[in-house]
């Protein structure tokens, strides 16, 4: 049983077909990068997987269970979590408070208005654990809105993993970073996704080839190849479509 499987997935906006029968299977614990040229449909594909957009046809399965047609919060509760290209944080809350918000539902508190947050020991412990994993202990009481860009991205990764999802989608996690910041982000992603399935859209080829177990190449809404980094690097069709000089899109 695959962690994530796309079967003949299609998405049209009016008469424009963006995703044209995409097929992709990602194994449990695998790290897969999705790359492709401008207009390939990478962000659309992420929005379909996470339930933000409905499919026109096809099927998406999470750990063998069909998730296509479900709402984003339902998919999240089945074990899939994602980040976005633009940071989505509670900017007036502290780093710690952002993480504590992220763990509450997974610990069973749901819409519980009668629990005092200060007394939720398990939520406190889980938030502290994630805080340590992402290396922001010194900024725990700092408002998220005043963090550096790289720190905000690290916090968003922390929020993405805080709920304990098994399948993690990261949308361009190193975009806009310097080389040193990008290298630190790669190490963070590698550390926090141990034992999890990772799917990421990424424009930086050094990140892709350094982190991914497999690379899926999306061209004009179709997955034309999905293989190990070495085989993708030597794939003539991939070189012609992307690696040969086409510019990557967000």
C-alpha positions in Angstrom: 0.0 0.0 0.0 1.4 3.3 -1.1 1.4 6.4 1.2 0.1 8.6 -1.6 -1.3 7.5 -5.0 -2.6 9.5 -7.9 -4.6 7.7 -10.5 -5.4 9.4 -13.8 -5.9 12.7 -12.0 -7.3 15.5 -14.2 -8.2 19.1 -13.5 -9.7 21.7 -15.8 -10.5 25.3 -15.3 -13.2 26.0 -17.9 -11.8 24.8 -21.2 -8.2 24.8 -20.0 -7.0 21.4 -18.8 -4.2 22.0 -16.4 -3.6 18.4 -15.0 -3.9 15.9 -17.8 -4.1 12.4 -16.4 -1.3 12.5 -13.8 -0.3 9.2 -12.3 2.1 9.0 -9.3 2.8 6.5 -6.5 4.9 7.4 -3.5 6.0 4.7 -1.0 5.8 4.9 2.8 8.7 6.9 4.2 9.9 8.1 0.7 11.0 11.6 0.0 9.7 12.7 -3.4 10.4 16.1 -5.1 8.0 17.3 -7.8 9.7 19.5 -10.4 8.7 20.9 -13.8 8.9 23.9 -16.1 6.7 27.0 -16.0 3.0 26.2 -16.2 3.5 22.5 -15.5 0.8 22.4 -12.8 2.8 21.7 -9.7 0.9 24.1 -7.4 -2.4 22.9 -8.9 -1.4 19.3 -8.2 -0.6 20.2 -4.5 -4.0 21.9 -4.2 -5.7 18.8 -5.6 -3.9 16.4 -3.2 -4.7 18.6 -0.2 -8.4 19.1 -1.1 -8.1 22.8 -1.8 -9.3 22.2 -5.4 -11.8 19.4 -6.5 -10.7 17.0 -9.1 -12.3 17.0 -12.6 -11.7 13.2 -12.7 -9.4 10.5 -11.4 -8.7 9.4 -7.9 -6.2 10.3 -5.1 -5.6 7.8 -2.2 -3.9 8.3 1.1 -2.6 5.1 2.7 -5.0 3.2 0.5 -8.0 5.4 1.4 -9.7 7.6 -1.2 -9.4 11.2 -0.3 -10.4 12.9 -3.5 -13.7 14.7 -2.9 -13.0 15.3 0.8 -12.5 18.7 2.4 -9.0 19.9 3.3 -9.6 19.5 7.1 -10.9 16.0 6.6 -7.8 15.1 4.6 -5.6 16.6 7.3 -7.3 14.5 10.0 -6.6 11.4 7.9 -2.8 12.1 8.2 -1.8 14.6 5.5 -0.4 18.1 6.3 0.9 20.8 4.0 2.7 24.1 3.9 2.2 26.9 1.4 4.6 29.1 -0.7 3.5 32.1 1.4 3.9 31.7 5.2 0.6 31.3 7.0 1.2 32.1 10.6 -0.7 33.8 13.5 1.7 36.8 13.3 0.6 38.3 16.7 1.0 35.0 18.6 4.4 33.8 19.8 6.3 31.0 18.2 5.3 28.7 21.1 1.6 29.7 20.9 1.6 29.0 17.1 2.9 25.5 17.8 0.5 24.9 20.6 -2.5 25.8 18.4 -1.2 23.3 15.8 -1.1 20.3 18.2 -4.5 20.7 19.9 -6.8 18.9 17.5 -4.4 15.9 17.2 -4.4 15.5 20.9 -8.2 15.2 21.0 -9.2 18.7 22.3 -11.1 19.6 19.1 -13.6 22.4 19.8 -13.1 22.3 23.6 -13.8 25.6 25.2 -13.8 24.4 28.8 -10.1 23.4 29.0 -7.6 26.0 30.2 -4.6 26.0 27.9 -2.2 26.5 30.7 -3.2 23.1 32.2 -2.9 21.1 29.0 0.3 19.3 29.8 0.4 17.1 26.8 -0.1 20.0 24.4 2.7 21.9 26.2 5.0 18.9 26.0 4.3 18.4 22.3 4.8 22.1 21.5 8.0 22.1 23.3 9.2 19.0 21.5 8.5 20.6 18.1 10.1 23.9 19.2 13.3 22.0 20.0 13.2 20.1 16.7 13.0 23.2 14.6 15.6 25.0 16.7 13.6 28.0 17.7 13.8 27.6 21.5 15.4 31.1 21.9 12.5 32.7 20.0 9.7 30.8 21.8 8.2 34.0 23.2 8.8 36.1 20.1 5.8 37.1 18.0 5.8 35.1 14.7 5.4 38.3 12.7 8.8 39.7 13.7 10.8 36.5 13.0 13.3 36.5 10.1 12.0 35.0 6.8 14.0 31.8 7.4 12.7 31.5 10.9 9.2 31.9 9.7 9.7 29.1 7.2 11.1 26.9 10.0 8.1 27.7 12.2 5.7 26.8 9.3 7.5 23.5 8.9 7.1 23.0 12.6 3.4 23.7 12.4 3.1 21.3 9.5 4.6 18.4 11.4 3.1 19.3 14.8 -0.1 17.4 14.4 1.7 14.2 13.7 0.7 13.7 10.1 2.4 10.8 8.3 2.4 12.5 4.9 3.9 16.0 4.6 3.6 18.3 1.6 6.0 21.2 1.5 5.5 23.8 -1.2 8.8 25.5 -2.1 10.2 25.4 1.5 13.5 27.1 0.6 12.2 29.8 -1.8 13.8 33.2 -1.2 16.5 31.9 1.1 20.2 32.4 0.9 22.5 29.4 0.3 23.3 29.1 4.0 19.6 29.4 5.0 18.7 26.9 2.3 21.3 24.4 3.6 20.0 24.8 7.1 16.4 24.3 5.9 17.4 21.1 4.1 18.9 19.7 7.3 15.8 20.7 9.2 13.5 19.0 6.7 15.6 15.9 6.7 15.5 15.7 10.5 11.8 16.3 11.1 10.6 14.0 8.3 12.4 10.9 9.4 9.9 8.0 9.3 7.4 10.2 7.4 6.5 10.5 3.7 7.6 13.8 2.2 6.4 15.3 -1.0 7.8 18.7 -1.9 7.7 21.2 -4.8 11.1 22.8 -5.0 12.8 25.1 -7.5 16.4 24.7 -6.2 18.0 21.7 -7.9 20.7 21.4 -5.3 17.9 20.9 -2.7 16.0 18.5 -4.9 19.0 16.3 -5.7 20.4 16.5 -2.2 17.2 15.6 -0.3 14.9 13.5 -2.5 14.8 9.7 -2.8 12.8 10.1 -6.0 12.0 12.9 -8.3 8.7 13.2 -10.2 8.8 15.4 -13.3 5.6 17.2 -14.2 5.3 18.6 -17.7 2.1 20.1 -19.1 0.0 18.4 -16.4 1.5 14.9 -16.9 4.1 13.0 -14.9 6.6 12.1 -17.6 9.1 10.5 -15.2 9.4 9.4 -11.6 12.7 7.8 -10.6 15.9 8.2 -8.5 17.9 11.4 -8.8 20.7 9.7 -10.8 18.3 8.3 -13.3 16.3 11.5 -13.6 19.5 13.4 -14.2 20.3 11.1 -17.1 16.8 11.0 -18.6 16.8 12.5 -22.1 13.1 13.4 -22.0 13.6 15.2 -18.6 16.6 17.1 -19.9 14.7 18.3 -22.9 11.7 19.3 -20.9 13.3 20.9 -17.9 16.9 20.3 -16.8 18.2 21.5 -20.1 17.6 25.1 -19.3 13.9 25.8 -18.7 13.3 28.1 -15.8 11.4 26.6 -12.8 8.0 28.2 -11.8 6.7 28.8 -8.3 
